[in-house]
Amino acid sequence: MASAWFGPCPHCNISLSYLQGVTGSTMTPQCPGCHQVVTVPRATLLMADHSRPAPLLRPPDPR
Ligand SMILES: [Zn+2]
């Protein structure tokens, strides 16, 4: 079951979206900012969170 949470990169502290259980998730995801591997308890896909603190302007992609 996919889930998502948000937090900083432990290396460079940029805001990241941690997407668990989605296509492309891995046990050794790399931060999109500093490209270091982030240790995660479950397979995770990391995405830079550009949506904060600005409000969400687009509806989520229904794919
Ligand atoms: Zn980083």
N, CA, C, O and the ligand as a Tripos MOL2 file, in Angstrom:
@<TRIPOS>MOLECULE
protein
  253   251    64     0     0
PROTEIN
NO_CHARGES

@<TRIPOS>ATOM
      1 N           0.8540   -1.1880    0.0000 N.3       1 MET1
      2 CA          0.0000    0.0000    0.0000 C.3       1 MET1
      3 C           0.8880    1.2360    0.0000 C.2       1 MET1
      4 O           1.7850    1.3720    0.8320 O.2       1 MET1
      5 N           0.6310    2.1150   -0.9250 N.am      2 ALA2
      6 CA          1.4650    3.3080   -1.0670 C.3       2 ALA2
      7 C           1.1160    4.3190    0.0110 C.2       2 ALA2
      8 O          -0.0400    4.4820    0.4010 O.2       2 ALA2
      9 N           2.1520    4.9830    0.4700 N.am      3 SER3
     10 CA          1.9330    6.0640    1.4150 C.3       3 SER3
     11 C           3.0080    7.1120    1.1770 C.2       3 SER3
     12 O           4.0460    6.8200    0.5830 O.2       3 SER3
     13 N           2.7650    8.2990    1.6270 N.am      4 ALA4
     14 CA          3.7240    9.3840    1.4150 C.3       4 ALA4
     15 C           3.8390   10.2130    2.6720 C.2       4 ALA4
     16 O           2.8640   10.4160    3.3950 O.2       4 ALA4
     17 N           5.0340   10.6850    2.9220 N.am      5 TRP5
     18 CA          5.2320   11.6190    3.9990 C.3       5 TRP5
     19 C           6.3200   12.5890    3.5580 C.2       5 TRP5
     20 O           6.9700   12.4000    2.5300 O.2       5 TRP5
     21 N           6.4940   13.6030    4.3410 N.am      6 PHE6
     22 CA          7.3890   14.6780    3.9370 C.3       6 PHE6
     23 C           8.4060   14.9450    5.0280 C.2       6 PHE6
     24 O           8.0820   14.9310    6.2160 O.2       6 PHE6
     25 N           9.6290   15.1860    4.6180 N.am      7 GLY7
     26 CA         10.6610   15.4710    5.5950 C.3       7 GLY7
     27 C          11.8960   15.9870    4.8970 C.2       7 GLY7
     28 O          11.9700   16.0000    3.6690 O.2       7 GLY7
     29 N          12.8640   16.4110    5.6840 N.am      8 PRO8
     30 CA         14.0980   16.9300    5.1020 C.3       8 PRO8
     31 C          15.0580   15.8040    4.7340 C.2       8 PRO8
     32 O          15.0100   14.7160    5.3070 O.2       8 PRO8
     33 N          15.9280   16.0840    3.7710 N.am      9 CYS9
     34 CA         17.0320   15.1750    3.4900 C.3       9 CYS9
     35 C          17.9740   15.1670    4.6840 C.2       9 CYS9
     36 O          18.3190   16.2350    5.1890 O.2       9 CYS9
     37 N          18.4120   13.9690    5.1640 N.am     10 PRO10
     38 CA         19.3370   13.9210    6.3060 C.3      10 PRO10
     39 C          20.7190   14.4520    5.9560 C.2      10 PRO10
     40 O          21.5190   14.7230    6.8520 O.2      10 PRO10
     41 N          21.0110   14.6040    4.6720 N.am     11 HIS11
     42 CA         22.3340   15.0720    4.2470 C.3      11 HIS11
     43 C          22.3360   16.5740    3.9740 C.2      11 HIS11
     44 O          23.1490   17.3100    4.5330 O.2      11 HIS11
     45 N          21.4260   17.0250    3.1160 N.am     12 CYS12
     46 CA         21.4810   18.4300    2.6850 C.3      12 CYS12
     47 C          20.2590   19.2180    3.1540 C.2      12 CYS12
     48 O          20.1800   20.4270    2.9400 O.2      12 CYS12
     49 N          19.3010   18.5320    3.7990 N.am     13 ASN13
     50 CA         18.2140   19.2170    4.4940 C.3      13 ASN13
     51 C          17.1760   19.8710    3.5820 C.2      13 ASN13
     52 O          16.3530   20.6540    4.0580 O.2      13 ASN13
     53 N          17.1980   19.5680    2.2910 N.am     14 ILE14
     54 CA         16.1340   20.0980    1.4410 C.3      14 ILE14
     55 C          14.8470   19.3390    1.7160 C.2      14 ILE14
     56 O          14.8820   18.2100    2.2030 O.2      14 ILE14
     57 N          13.7230   19.9450    1.4100 N.am     15 SER15
     58 CA         12.4340   19.2920    1.6160 C.3      15 SER15
     59 C          12.2510   18.1870    0.5820 C.2      15 SER15
     60 O          12.4430   18.3910   -0.6170 O.2      15 SER15
     61 N          11.8760   17.0110    1.0800 N.am     16 LEU16
     62 CA         11.6830   15.8640    0.2110 C.3      16 LEU16
     63 C          10.3180   15.2480    0.4500 C.2      16 LEU16
     64 O           9.7750   15.2980    1.5530 O.2      16 LEU16
     65 N           9.7740   14.6630   -0.6140 N.am     17 SER17
     66 CA          8.6160   13.7980   -0.4830 C.3      17 SER17
     67 C           9.1180   12.3550   -0.4490 C.2      17 SER17
     68 O           9.8360   11.9180   -1.3470 O.2      17 SER17
     69 N           8.7360   11.6280    0.5870 N.am     18 TYR18
     70 CA          9.0800   10.2130    0.7100 C.3      18 TYR18
     71 C           7.8610    9.4070    0.2990 C.2      18 TYR18
     72 O           6.8740    9.3440    1.0330 O.2      18 TYR18
     73 N           7.9280    8.7870   -0.8810 N.am     19 LEU19
     74 CA          6.8000    8.0210   -1.4050 C.3      19 LEU19
     75 C           7.1110    6.5460   -1.2310 C.2      19 LEU19
     76 O           8.0190    6.0180   -1.8730 O.2      19 LEU19
     77 N           6.3610    5.8800   -0.3640 N.am     20 GLN20
     78 CA          6.6270    4.4770   -0.0690 C.3      20 GLN20
     79 C           5.6990    3.5840   -0.8740 C.2      20 GLN20
     80 O           4.5000    3.8400   -0.9800 O.2      20 GLN20
     81 N           6.2780    2.5290   -1.4390 N.am     21 GLY21
     82 CA          5.4780    1.5230   -2.1060 C.3      21 GLY21
     83 C           4.9750    1.9220   -3.4810 C.2      21 GLY21
     84 O           4.0360    1.3170   -3.9990 O.2      21 GLY21
     85 N           5.5930    2.9400   -4.0780 N.am     22 VAL22
     86 CA          5.1770    3.3450   -5.4130 C.3      22 VAL22
     87 C           6.1470    2.7620   -6.4410 C.2      22 VAL22
     88 O           7.2320    2.3030   -6.0840 O.2      22 VAL22
     89 N           5.7600    2.7820   -7.6990 N.am     23 THR23
     90 CA          6.6260    2.3070   -8.7680 C.3      23 THR23
     91 C           7.9160    3.1220   -8.7860 C.2      23 THR23
     92 O           7.8880    4.3520   -8.7670 O.2      23 THR23
     93 N           9.0330    2.4240   -8.8240 N.am     24 GLY24
     94 CA         10.3210    3.1080   -8.8340 C.3      24 GLY24
     95 C          10.9190    3.2660   -7.4630 C.2      24 GLY24
     96 O          12.0420    3.7540   -7.3340 O.2      24 GLY24
     97 N          10.1960    2.8650   -6.4290 N.am     25 SER25
     98 CA         10.7450    2.9750   -5.0840 C.3      25 SER25
     99 C          11.8470    1.9400   -4.8900 C.2      25 SER25
    100 O          11.8340    0.8780   -5.5120 O.2      25 SER25
    101 N          12.7900    2.2600   -4.0280 N.am     26 THR26
    102 CA         13.9430    1.4070   -3.7980 C.3      26 THR26
    103 C          14.3640    1.5060   -2.3390 C.2      26 THR26
    104 O          14.0400    2.4710   -1.6470 O.2      26 THR26
    105 N          15.0970    0.4830   -1.8810 N.am     27 MET27
    106 CA         15.6030    0.5230   -0.5050 C.3      27 MET27
    107 C          16.7850    1.4740   -0.3720 C.2      27 MET27
    108 O          17.1750    1.8270    0.7410 O.2      27 MET27
    109 N          17.3570    1.8890   -1.4930 N.am     28 THR28
    110 CA         18.4940    2.8120   -1.4450 C.3      28 THR28
    111 C          18.2250    4.0170   -2.3430 C.2      28 THR28
    112 O          18.9260    4.2380   -3.3300 O.2      28 THR28
    113 N          17.1990    4.7930   -1.9850 N.am     29 PRO29
    114 CA         16.8720    5.9590   -2.8200 C.3      29 PRO29
    115 C          17.9380    7.0390   -2.6740 C.2      29 PRO29
    116 O          18.5530    7.1840   -1.6170 O.2      29 PRO29
    117 N          18.1430    7.7850   -3.7370 N.am     30 GLN30
    118 CA         19.1000    8.8860   -3.6890 C.3      30 GLN30
    119 C          18.3690   10.2070   -3.6100 C.2      30 GLN30
    120 O          17.3640   10.4230   -4.2880 O.2      30 GLN30
    121 N          18.8870   11.0840   -2.7730 N.am     31 CYS31
    122 CA         18.3450   12.4260   -2.6760 C.3      31 CYS31
    123 C          18.5120   13.1410   -4.0170 C.2      31 CYS31
    124 O          19.6030   13.1270   -4.5870 O.2      31 CYS31
    125 N          17.4610   13.7560   -4.5220 N.am     32 PRO32
    126 CA         17.5800   14.4650   -5.8020 C.3      32 PRO32
    127 C          18.4150   15.7280   -5.6920 C.2      32 PRO32
    128 O          18.8110   16.3020   -6.7070 O.2      32 PRO32
    129 N          18.6850   16.1640   -4.4680 N.am     33 GLY33
    130 CA         19.4810   17.3700   -4.2920 C.3      33 GLY33
    131 C          20.9690   17.0760   -4.2070 C.2      33 GLY33
    132 O          21.7580   17.6650   -4.9460 O.2      33 GLY33
    133 N          21.3660   16.1710   -3.3130 N.am     34 CYS34
    134 CA         22.7850   15.9160   -3.0740 C.3      34 CYS34
    135 C          23.2210   14.5590   -3.6120 C.2      34 CYS34
    136 O          24.4130   14.2510   -3.6010 O.2      34 CYS34
    137 N          22.2750   13.7360   -4.0870 N.am     35 HIS35
    138 CA         22.5580   12.4520   -4.7130 C.3      35 HIS35
    139 C          23.2520   11.4750   -3.7690 C.2      35 HIS35
    140 O          23.9760   10.5820   -4.2110 O.2      35 HIS35
    141 N          23.0300   11.6500   -2.4830 N.am     36 GLN36
    142 CA         23.5060   10.6520   -1.5370 C.3      36 GLN36
    143 C          22.3540    9.7130   -1.1980 C.2      36 GLN36
    144 O          21.1850   10.0960   -1.2280 O.2      36 GLN36
    145 N          22.7170    8.4720   -0.8750 N.am     37 VAL37
    146 CA         21.7010    7.4910   -0.5440 C.3      37 VAL37
    147 C          21.1030    7.8140    0.8210 C.2      37 VAL37
    148 O          21.8270    8.0790    1.7810 O.2      37 VAL37
    149 N          19.7910    7.7890    0.8940 N.am     38 VAL38
    150 CA         19.0800    8.0240    2.1450 C.3      38 VAL38
    151 C          18.6090    6.6690    2.6790 C.2      38 VAL38
    152 O          17.9680    5.9010    1.9610 O.2      38 VAL38
    153 N          18.9260    6.3870    3.9230 N.am     39 THR39
    154 CA         18.5200    5.1270    4.5520 C.3      39 THR39
    155 C          17.0370    5.1830    4.9000 C.2      39 THR39
    156 O          16.5820    6.1110    5.5690 O.2      39 THR39
    157 N          16.2910    4.1890    4.4430 N.am     40 VAL40
    158 CA         14.8540    4.1570    4.6800 C.3      40 VAL40
    159 C          14.4430    2.7710    5.1740 C.2      40 VAL40
    160 O          15.0710    1.7720    4.8220 O.2      40 VAL40
    161 N          13.3930    2.7130    5.9870 N.am     41 PRO41
    162 CA         12.9340    1.4180    6.5170 C.3      41 PRO41
    163 C          12.1350    0.6130    5.4990 C.2      41 PRO41
    164 O          12.0200   -0.6060    5.6230 O.2      41 PRO41
    165 N          11.5870    1.2830    4.5000 N.am     42 ARG42
    166 CA         10.8140    0.6090    3.4540 C.3      42 ARG42
    167 C          11.2240    1.1720    2.1130 C.2      42 ARG42
    168 O          11.7910    2.2610    2.0360 O.2      42 ARG42
    169 N          10.9350    0.4210    1.0420 N.am     43 ALA43
    170 CA         11.2340    0.9030   -0.2990 C.3      43 ALA43
    171 C          10.5550    2.2480   -0.5280 C.2      43 ALA43
    172 O           9.3490    2.3960   -0.3310 O.2      43 ALA43
    173 N          11.3460    3.2110   -0.9410 N.am     44 THR44
    174 CA         10.8900    4.5960   -1.0060 C.3      44 THR44
    175 C          11.3920    5.2470   -2.2850 C.2      44 THR44
    176 O          12.4950    4.9640   -2.7510 O.2      44 THR44
    177 N          10.5710    6.1180   -2.8410 N.am     45 LEU45
    178 CA         10.9890    6.9770   -3.9430 C.3      45 LEU45
    179 C          11.0920    8.3920   -3.3960 C.2      45 LEU45
    180 O          10.1520    8.9020   -2.7870 O.2      45 LEU45
    181 N          12.2390    9.0200   -3.6150 N.am     46 LEU46
    182 CA         12.4360   10.3870   -3.1230 C.3      46 LEU46
    183 C          12.1940   11.3860   -4.2450 C.2      46 LEU46
    184 O          12.6630   11.2170   -5.3710 O.2      46 LEU46
    185 N          11.4530   12.4250   -3.9060 N.am     47 MET47
    186 CA         11.2440   13.5120   -4.8560 C.3      47 MET47
    187 C          11.4750   14.8320   -4.1300 C.2      47 MET47
    188 O          11.0820   14.9910   -2.9750 O.2      47 MET47
    189 N          12.1070   15.7610   -4.8050 N.am     48 ALA48
    190 CA         12.2530   17.0950   -4.2280 C.3      48 ALA48
    191 C          10.8670   17.7080   -4.0740 C.2      48 ALA48
    192 O          10.0440   17.6640   -4.9880 O.2      48 ALA48
    193 N          10.6330   18.2700   -2.9170 N.am     49 ASP49
    194 CA          9.3130   18.8360   -2.6460 C.3      49 ASP49
    195 C           9.3230   20.3230   -2.9660 C.2      49 ASP49
    196 O           9.6390   21.1640   -2.1250 O.2      49 ASP49
    197 N           8.9680   20.6140   -4.2030 N.am     50 HIS50
    198 CA          8.9390   22.0150   -4.6350 C.3      50 HIS50
    199 C           7.6000   22.6640   -4.3240 C.2      50 HIS50
    200 O           7.4160   23.8590   -4.5530 O.2      50 HIS50
    201 N           6.6730   21.8850   -3.8070 N.am     51 SER51
    202 CA          5.3130   22.4020   -3.6420 C.3      51 SER51
    203 C           5.1500   23.1960   -2.3580 C.2      51 SER51
    204 O           4.1400   23.8740   -2.1700 O.2      51 SER51
    205 N           6.1310   23.1180   -1.4800 N.am     52 ARG52
    206 CA          6.0280   23.8540   -0.2350 C.3      52 ARG52
    207 C           7.0450   24.9840   -0.2140 C.2      52 ARG52
    208 O           8.1050   24.8380   -0.8220 O.2      52 ARG52
    209 N           6.7830   26.0950    0.4470 N.am     53 PRO53
    210 CA          5.5660   26.3710    1.1970 C.3      53 PRO53
    211 C           4.4520   26.9360    0.3250 C.2      53 PRO53
    212 O           3.3870   27.2850    0.8340 O.2      53 PRO53
    213 N           4.6830   27.0300   -0.9830 N.am     54 ALA54
    214 CA          3.6340   27.5390   -1.8540 C.3      54 ALA54
    215 C           2.4440   26.5830   -1.8560 C.2      54 ALA54
    216 O           2.6400   25.3710   -1.7690 O.2      54 ALA54
    217 N           1.2250   27.0900   -1.9530 N.am     55 PRO55
    218 CA          0.0540   26.2100   -1.9920 C.3      55 PRO55
    219 C           0.0390   25.3880   -3.2730 C.2      55 PRO55
    220 O           0.6060   25.7830   -4.2920 O.2      55 PRO55
    221 N          -0.6080   24.2600   -3.2010 N.am     56 LEU56
    222 CA         -0.7380   23.3850   -4.3560 C.3      56 LEU56
    223 C          -1.6220   24.0550   -5.4030 C.2      56 LEU56
    224 O          -2.7770   24.3910   -5.1400 O.2      56 LEU56
    225 N          -1.0540   24.2430   -6.6010 N.am     57 LEU57
    226 CA         -1.7820   24.9580   -7.6440 C.3      57 LEU57
    227 C          -2.4560   24.0170   -8.6300 C.2      57 LEU57
    228 O          -3.4290   24.3870   -9.2870 O.2      57 LEU57
    229 N          -1.9390   22.8100   -8.7290 N.am     58 ARG58
    230 CA         -2.5120   21.8490   -9.6840 C.3      58 ARG58
    231 C          -3.1440   20.6960   -8.9120 C.2      58 ARG58
    232 O          -2.6530   20.3400   -7.8410 O.2      58 ARG58
    233 N          -4.2050   20.1110   -9.4210 N.am     59 PRO59
    234 CA         -4.7340   18.9080   -8.7960 C.3      59 PRO59
    235 C          -3.7800   17.7550   -8.9890 C.2      59 PRO59
    236 O          -3.0210   17.7550   -9.9590 O.2      59 PRO59
    237 N          -3.7840   16.7770   -8.1140 N.am     60 PRO60
    238 CA         -2.8880   15.6180   -8.2620 C.3      60 PRO60
    239 C          -3.1430   14.8930   -9.5650 C.2      60 PRO60
    240 O          -4.2790   14.7960  -10.0290 O.2      60 PRO60
    241 N          -2.0740   14.3880  -10.1460 N.am     61 ASP61
    242 CA         -2.1920   13.6000  -11.3640 C.3      61 ASP61
    243 C          -2.9340   12.3130  -11.0340 C.2      61 ASP61
    244 O          -2.4890   11.5710  -10.1590 O.2      61 ASP61
    245 N          -4.0430   12.0190  -11.6940 N.am     62 PRO62
    246 CA         -4.8540   10.8450  -11.3270 C.3      62 PRO62
    247 C          -4.2310    9.5240  -11.7150 C.2      62 PRO62
    248 O          -4.7910    8.4830  -11.3730 O.2      62 PRO62
    249 N          -3.0750    9.5010  -12.4290 N.am     63 ARG63
    250 CA         -2.4380    8.2370  -12.7180 C.3      63 ARG63
    251 C          -2.1550    7.5640  -11.4210 C.2      63 ARG63
    252 O          -1.6090    6.4610  -11.4040 O.2      63 ARG63
    253 ZN         20.1980   15.6270    0.0880 Zn       64 ZN64
@<TRIPOS>BOND
     1     1     2 1
     2     2     3 1
     3     3     4 2
     4     3     5 am
     5     5     6 1
     6     6     7 1
     7     7     8 2
     8     7     9 am
     9     9    10 1
    10    10    11 1
    11    11    12 2
    12    11    13 am
    13    13    14 1
    14    14    15 1
    15    15    16 2
    16    15    17 am
    17    17    18 1
    18    18    19 1
    19    19    20 2
    20    19    21 am
    21    21    22 1
    22    22    23 1
    23    23    24 2
    24    23    25 am
    25    25    26 1
    26    26    27 1
    27    27    28 2
    28    27    29 am
    29    29    30 1
    30    30    31 1
    31    31    32 2
    32    31    33 am
    33    33    34 1
    34    34    35 1
    35    35    36 2
    36    35    37 am
    37    37    38 1
    38    38    39 1
    39    39    40 2
    40    39    41 am
    41    41    42 1
    42    42    43 1
    43    43    44 2
    44    43    45 am
    45    45    46 1
    46    46    47 1
    47    47    48 2
    48    47    49 am
    49    49    50 1
    50    50    51 1
    51    51    52 2
    52    51    53 am
    53    53    54 1
    54    54    55 1
    55    55    56 2
    56    55    57 am
    57    57    58 1
    58    58    59 1
    59    59    60 2
    60    59    61 am
    61    61    62 1
    62    62    63 1
    63    63    64 2
    64    63    65 am
    65    65    66 1
    66    66    67 1
    67    67    68 2
    68    67    69 am
    69    69    70 1
    70    70    71 1
    71    71    72 2
    72    71    73 am
    73    73    74 1
    74    74    75 1
    75    75    76 2
    76    75    77 am
    77    77    78 1
    78    78    79 1
    79    79    80 2
    80    79    81 am
    81    81    82 1
    82    82    83 1
    83    83    84 2
    84    83    85 am
    85    85    86 1
    86    86    87 1
    87    87    88 2
    88    87    89 am
    89    89    90 1
    90    90    91 1
    91    91    92 2
    92    91    93 am
    93    93    94 1
    94    94    95 1
    95    95    96 2
    96    95    97 am
    97    97    98 1
    98    98    99 1
    99    99   100 2
   100    99   101 am
   101   101   102 1
   102   102   103 1
   103   103   104 2
   104   103   105 am
   105   105   106 1
   106   106   107 1
   107   107   108 2
   108   107   109 am
   109   109   110 1
   110   110   111 1
   111   111   112 2
   112   111   113 am
   113   113   114 1
   114   114   115 1
   115   115   116 2
   116   115   117 am
   117   117   118 1
   118   118   119 1
   119   119   120 2
   120   119   121 am
   121   121   122 1
   122   122   123 1
   123   123   124 2
   124   123   125 am
   125   125   126 1
   126   126   127 1
   127   127   128 2
   128   127   129 am
   129   129   130 1
   130   130   131 1
   131   131   132 2
   132   131   133 am
   133   133   134 1
   134   134   135 1
   135   135   136 2
   136   135   137 am
   137   137   138 1
   138   138   139 1
   139   139   140 2
   140   139   141 am
   141   141   142 1
   142   142   143 1
   143   143   144 2
   144   143   145 am
   145   145   146 1
   146   146   147 1
   147   147   148 2
   148   147   149 am
   149   149   150 1
   150   150   151 1
   151   151   152 2
   152   151   153 am
   153   153   154 1
   154   154   155 1
   155   155   156 2
   156   155   157 am
   157   157   158 1
   158   158   159 1
   159   159   160 2
   160   159   161 am
   161   161   162 1
   162   162   163 1
   163   163   164 2
   164   163   165 am
   165   165   166 1
   166   166   167 1
   167   167   168 2
   168   167   169 am
   169   169   170 1
   170   170   171 1
   171   171   172 2
   172   171   173 am
   173   173   174 1
   174   174   175 1
   175   175   176 2
   176   175   177 am
   177   177   178 1
   178   178   179 1
   179   179   180 2
   180   179   181 am
   181   181   182 1
   182   182   183 1
   183   183   184 2
   184   183   185 am
   185   185   186 1
   186   186   187 1
   187   187   188 2
   188   187   189 am
   189   189   190 1
   190   190   191 1
   191   191   192 2
   192   191   193 am
   193   193   194 1
   194   194   195 1
   195   195   196 2
   196   195   197 am
   197   197   198 1
   198   198   199 1
   199   199   200 2
   200   199   201 am
   201   201   202 1
   202   202   203 1
   203   203   204 2
   204   203   205 am
   205   205   206 1
   206   206   207 1
   207   207   208 2
   208   207   209 am
   209   209   210 1
   210   210   211 1
   211   211   212 2
   212   211   213 am
   213   213   214 1
   214   214   215 1
   215   215   216 2
   216   215   217 am
   217   217   218 1
   218   218   219 1
   219   219   220 2
   220   219   221 am
   221   221   222 1
   222   222   223 1
   223   223   224 2
   224   223   225 am
   225   225   226 1
   226   226   227 1
   227   227   228 2
   228   227   229 am
   229   229   230 1
   230   230   231 1
   231   231   232 2
   232   231   233 am
   233   233   234 1
   234   234   235 1
   235   235   236 2
   236   235   237 am
   237   237   238 1
   238   238   239 1
   239   239   240 2
   240   239   241 am
   241   241   242 1
   242   242   243 1
   243   243   244 2
   244   243   245 am
   245   245   246 1
   246   246   247 1
   247   247   248 2
   248   247   249 am
   249   249   250 1
   250   250   251 1
   251   251   252 2
@<TRIPOS>SUBSTRUCTURE
     1 MET1         2 RESIDUE 1 A MET
     2 ALA2         6 RESIDUE 1 A ALA
     3 SER3        10 RESIDUE 1 A SER
     4 ALA4        14 RESIDUE 1 A ALA
     5 TRP5        18 RESIDUE 1 A TRP
     6 PHE6        22 RESIDUE 1 A PHE
     7 GLY7        26 RESIDUE 1 A GLY
     8 PRO8        30 RESIDUE 1 A PRO
     9 CYS9        34 RESIDUE 1 A CYS
    10 PRO10       38 RESIDUE 1 A PRO
    11 HIS11       42 RESIDUE 1 A HIS
    12 CYS12       46 RESIDUE 1 A CYS
    13 ASN13       50 RESIDUE 1 A ASN
    14 ILE14       54 RESIDUE 1 A ILE
    15 SER15       58 RESIDUE 1 A SER
    16 LEU16       62 RESIDUE 1 A LEU
    17 SER17       66 RESIDUE 1 A SER
    18 TYR18       70 RESIDUE 1 A TYR
    19 LEU19       74 RESIDUE 1 A LEU
    20 GLN20       78 RESIDUE 1 A GLN
    21 GLY21       82 RESIDUE 1 A GLY
    22 VAL22       86 RESIDUE 1 A VAL
    23 THR23       90 RESIDUE 1 A THR
    24 GLY24       94 RESIDUE 1 A GLY
    25 SER25       98 RESIDUE 1 A SER
    26 THR26      102 RESIDUE 1 A THR
    27 MET27      106 RESIDUE 1 A MET
    28 THR28      110 RESIDUE 1 A THR
    29 PRO29      114 RESIDUE 1 A PRO
    30 GLN30      118 RESIDUE 1 A GLN
    31 CYS31      122 RESIDUE 1 A CYS
    32 PRO32      126 RESIDUE 1 A PRO
    33 GLY33      130 RESIDUE 1 A GLY
    34 CYS34      134 RESIDUE 1 A CYS
    35 HIS35      138 RESIDUE 1 A HIS
    36 GLN36      142 RESIDUE 1 A GLN
    37 VAL37      146 RESIDUE 1 A VAL
    38 VAL38      150 RESIDUE 1 A VAL
    39 THR39      154 RESIDUE 1 A THR
    40 VAL40      158 RESIDUE 1 A VAL
    41 PRO41      162 RESIDUE 1 A PRO
    42 ARG42      166 RESIDUE 1 A ARG
    43 ALA43      170 RESIDUE 1 A ALA
    44 THR44      174 RESIDUE 1 A THR
    45 LEU45      178 RESIDUE 1 A LEU
    46 LEU46      182 RESIDUE 1 A LEU
    47 MET47      186 RESIDUE 1 A MET
    48 ALA48      190 RESIDUE 1 A ALA
    49 ASP49      194 RESIDUE 1 A ASP
    50 HIS50      198 RESIDUE 1 A HIS
    51 SER51      202 RESIDUE 1 A SER
    52 ARG52      206 RESIDUE 1 A ARG
    53 PRO53      210 RESIDUE 1 A PRO
    54 ALA54      214 RESIDUE 1 A ALA
    55 PRO55      218 RESIDUE 1 A PRO
    56 LEU56      222 RESIDUE 1 A LEU
    57 LEU57      226 RESIDUE 1 A LEU
    58 ARG58      230 RESIDUE 1 A ARG
    59 PRO59      234 RESIDUE 1 A PRO
    60 PRO60      238 RESIDUE 1 A PRO
    61 ASP61      242 RESIDUE 1 A ASP
    62 PRO62      246 RESIDUE 1 A PRO
    63 ARG63      250 RESIDUE 1 A ARG
    64 ZN64       253 GROUP 0 **** ****
